[in-house]
């Protein structure tokens, strides 16, 4: 699995009464770690969130739909933001990528301590006038349990979410992945009880990843007794779609007055993408052209004097 592409599988079981997702995301998380120069605990936090986003994004219907997971929190990591589409592409960042904390009481990376108290927002932009936004408090700040709580409270879907990131001693990513298992309306008490027993018997997602289990292996282990059917597989990756044109629109949002002052100072302006850290340089001449172009699109009474 280590040398393969990252990917997500979607599956059903128990005659459609259970649906499931599983993902391997080692390369995605390692790419994010390298781009942002992240500490191990920041890598674990962002890795968990981006893995969840890739699985949740794969369930969206249209290619232009966009899922955003955002965590605003009080902890030293300062917050996280991830976006994903239905083609396995995701990007994300943490506000404080170099946050360092000692291990938690279990000797694990202290993601909960890095986040502390906060709010999880799930934003689904499906092209409607307003995107759907669901929010819940962080219940453990370990991310998987917080998403389990979100599904139960905001979407009324009983779910089990497991997310894991394992690091090497040189702080590169050894393994990353996870699963989401959900009960559909109409599931019998027998199915619910059997599934709860099966999930309760799982050691941990990190132990499964550490055994080099693939997404198919993981769902087979959890749901093999429920007539598991794997429906599709989607390759996944970290991919930022920033461009100079897109960044220029963000630059214009600074405001004409402030931009004109930058032009008058005669210095280049450097903008950096939050998601991939790529830098874009705008010369005074380019900014002047941008201001003129934006001015030409305004009604006559709103144009600059």
C-alpha positions in Angstrom: 0.0 0.0 0.0 2.9 2.4 0.7 3.9 2.8 -2.9 0.3 3.1 -4.3 -1.7 6.2 -4.9 -4.0 7.4 -2.2 -7.6 6.4 -2.8 -11.1 6.3 -1.3 -13.6 3.4 -1.6 -17.4 3.7 -1.1 -19.4 0.6 -0.1 -22.7 -0.7 1.2 -23.5 -3.6 3.4 -26.5 -5.4 5.1 -28.7 -4.9 1.9 -28.1 -1.2 1.9 -28.8 -0.6 5.6 -25.1 0.3 6.1 -23.0 2.5 4.0 -19.3 3.0 4.4 -16.2 4.9 3.2 -12.6 4.1 3.7 -9.4 5.9 2.6 -5.7 5.7 2.6 -4.2 9.2 2.6 -0.5 8.8 3.4 0.7 10.8 0.3 -1.9 13.5 0.8 -0.9 14.1 4.4 2.8 13.9 3.7 2.4 16.5 0.9 0.6 18.8 3.3 3.3 18.3 5.9 6.0 19.2 3.4 4.2 22.3 2.0 3.4 23.7 5.4 6.5 22.5 7.4 4.2 21.1 10.0 5.1 19.6 13.4 4.0 16.0 14.1 0.9 17.1 16.1 -0.1 19.6 13.4 0.4 16.9 10.8 -1.8 14.5 12.7 -4.6 17.1 13.2 -4.7 18.2 9.6 -4.2 14.7 8.3 -7.2 13.5 10.2 -9.4 16.4 9.0 -8.2 16.1 5.3 -8.8 12.3 5.3 -12.4 12.9 6.6 -13.0 15.6 4.0 -11.8 13.4 1.1 -14.3 10.6 2.2 -17.2 13.0 2.8 -16.4 14.9 -0.5 -16.5 11.7 -2.5 -20.2 11.4 -1.6 -21.1 14.7 -3.3 -23.0 14.4 -6.6 -21.6 17.0 -8.9 -18.0 17.8 -10.0 -18.3 21.5 -9.0 -19.7 20.7 -5.5 -17.3 21.7 -2.7 -17.1 20.5 0.9 -15.3 22.6 3.5 -14.5 21.4 7.0 -13.4 24.3 9.4 -12.4 24.1 13.0 -12.3 27.3 15.1 -10.6 26.6 18.4 -9.0 28.0 21.4 -5.9 25.7 21.4 -2.4 26.6 20.3 -3.0 25.2 16.8 -5.2 28.2 16.2 -7.7 26.5 13.8 -7.8 24.3 10.7 -9.5 24.6 7.3 -9.8 21.9 4.6 -11.7 21.7 1.3 -12.5 18.7 -0.9 -14.3 17.9 -4.1 -16.0 14.6 -5.2 -12.9 13.6 -7.2 -10.6 13.0 -4.3 -8.8 16.3 -4.5 -8.3 18.1 -1.2 -6.3 21.0 0.3 -5.9 22.4 3.7 -3.9 24.3 6.3 -3.6 24.9 10.0 -3.1 28.4 11.5 0.0 27.4 13.6 1.8 24.6 11.7 4.7 24.5 14.1 2.7 23.9 17.3 4.6 21.5 19.6 3.0 19.7 22.6 4.2 16.8 24.8 2.4 13.4 24.2 -1.0 12.9 25.9 -1.7 10.6 28.8 -1.8 7.6 26.3 1.6 8.5 24.9 0.0 9.7 21.6 0.2 12.9 19.7 -2.0 15.4 21.6 -4.4 16.5 18.9 -7.1 17.2 21.5 -4.7 19.5 23.4 -3.6 21.3 20.3 -7.3 22.1 19.4 -8.8 22.4 22.9 -12.3 23.9 23.0 -13.9 24.9 19.7 -16.5 24.6 17.0 -16.6 22.3 13.9 -18.3 23.7 10.8 -19.3 21.5 7.8 -20.1 23.6 4.7 -21.5 22.0 1.5 -21.5 24.3 -1.5 -23.7 22.6 -4.1 -24.3 25.6 -6.4 -27.4 26.7 -4.6 -27.9 30.4 -3.6 -26.6 29.6 -0.1 -24.4 26.7 1.0 -25.5 24.3 3.6 -23.8 24.9 6.9 -23.9 22.6 9.9 -22.1 23.3 13.2 -21.4 21.4 16.4 -19.1 22.0 19.4 -15.9 19.9 19.6 -16.7 17.1 22.1 -13.2 15.6 22.4 -11.2 17.7 19.9 -9.7 14.5 18.5 -11.7 15.1 15.2 -13.0 11.6 14.6 -15.3 11.7 17.6 -16.3 15.3 16.8 -17.4 14.2 13.3 -19.3 11.3 14.8 -21.1 13.7 17.0 -21.7 16.1 14.1 -23.3 13.4 12.0 -25.6 12.4 14.9 -26.7 15.9 15.9 -26.7 17.9 12.6 -27.6 15.2 10.1 -29.3 12.6 12.3 -27.2 9.8 10.8 -25.8 7.4 13.4 -22.1 7.0 12.4 -18.7 5.8 13.4 -15.7 7.8 12.3 -12.2 6.6 12.7 -9.2 8.6 11.5 -5.5 8.0 12.0 -2.0 9.4 11.2 1.2 7.6 12.1 4.5 9.3 12.0 8.0 8.0 11.4 10.9 9.0 13.7 12.1 11.5 11.2 8.7 13.2 11.3 7.6 12.0 7.9 4.2 10.3 7.5 4.3 6.6 7.8 0.6 5.9 7.4 -2.7 7.8 7.2 -6.3 6.8 6.6 -9.6 6.1 8.1 -13.2 5.0 7.7 -16.8 6.3 8.1 -19.6 3.8 8.7 -23.2 5.0 8.7 -26.5 3.3 9.5 -29.3 4.1 7.1 -33.0 4.7 8.1 -34.8 1.4 8.5 -31.8 -0.6 9.9 -33.1 -3.3 12.2 -32.2 -3.6 15.9 -30.3 -6.8 15.0 -28.1 -5.0 12.5 -27.5 -2.1 14.9 -26.5 -4.4 17.7 -24.2 -6.5 15.5 -22.5 -3.5 14.1 -22.1 -1.9 17.5 -20.5 -5.1 18.7 -18.2 -5.3 15.7 -17.1 -1.7 15.9 -16.6 -2.0 19.7 -14.2 -4.9 19.1 -11.8 -2.9 16.9 -8.5 -2.1 18.5 -7.8 1.2 16.7 -7.6 2.5 13.2 -3.9 3.3 13.8 -3.2 -0.4 14.6 -5.0 -1.4 11.4 -3.0 1.1 9.4 0.2 0.0 11.1 -0.5 -3.5 9.8 -0.5 -2.0 6.2 -4.2 -2.8 5.8 -5.8 -1.3 2.7 -9.2 0.4 2.7 -10.6 -2.8 1.3 -9.0 -4.8 4.1 -10.3 -2.4 6.7 -13.9 -2.5 5.6 -13.6 -6.2 5.1 -12.5 -6.6 8.7 -15.3 -4.4 10.1 -18.1 -5.3 7.7 -17.2 -8.7 6.2 -20.0 -10.4 8.0 -22.6 -8.0 6.6 -22.4 -8.9 2.9 -20.1 -6.0 2.1 -20.3 -4.6 -1.5 -17.6 -2.2 -2.6 -19.2 0.2 -5.1 -16.4 2.4 -6.4 -12.9 3.6 -5.9 -11.6 7.2 -6.4 -7.9 8.2 -6.5 -7.2 11.0 -4.1 -4.5 13.6 -3.5 -3.5 17.0 -2.1 -4.2 19.5 -4.9 -4.3 23.3 -4.7 -6.1 25.1 -7.5 -4.7 28.5 -6.8 -3.6 30.8 -9.7 -2.3 34.3 -10.1 -5.7 35.3 -11.4 -7.5 33.9 -8.4 -4.9 35.5 -6.0 -5.3 38.9 -7.8 -9.0 38.9 -6.9 -8.1 38.4 -3.3 -5.6 41.3 -3.6 -8.3 43.6 -5.0 -10.4 42.9 -1.9 -7.8 44.9 0.1 -9.5 48.0 -1.3 -8.6 50.6 -4.0 -7.2 53.2 -1.6 -4.7 50.8 0.0 -3.7 49.3 -3.3 -3.1 52.7 -4.8 -0.8 53.5 -1.8 1.2 50.4 -2.5 1.5 51.4 -6.2 2.7 54.9 -5.1 5.4 53.3 -2.9 6.7 51.6 -6.1 7.3 48.2 -4.4 6.3 44.8 -5.6 3.5 43.1 -3.6 3.9 39.5 -2.6 0.8 37.3 -1.9 1.0 33.8 -0.5 -1.6 31.0 -0.9 -2.8 29.7 2.5 -3.3 26.2 1.1 0.0 25.5 -0.6 2.2 28.4 0.4 2.9 29.3 -3.3 4.0 32.9 -3.6 2.8 35.3 -6.2 4.5 38.7 -7.0 2.6 41.7 -8.4 4.5 44.7 -9.7 3.1 48.2 -9.4 2.3 48.1 -13.1 0.3 44.9 -12.7 -1.6 46.4 -9.8 -2.3 49.6 -11.7 -3.7 47.5 -14.6 -5.8 45.5 -12.2 -7.3 48.7 -10.7 -8.1 50.0 -14.1 -9.8 46.8 -15.2 -11.9 46.6 -12.0 -12.8 50.3 -12.4 -14.0 49.7 -15.9 -16.5 47.1 -14.7 -18.2 49.5 -12.2 -21.2 51.8 -13.0 -20.3 55.3 -14.0 -21.3 56.8 -10.7 -19.1 54.4 -8.7 -15.9 54.9 -10.7 -12.8 56.5 -9.2 -12.3 60.2 -9.9 
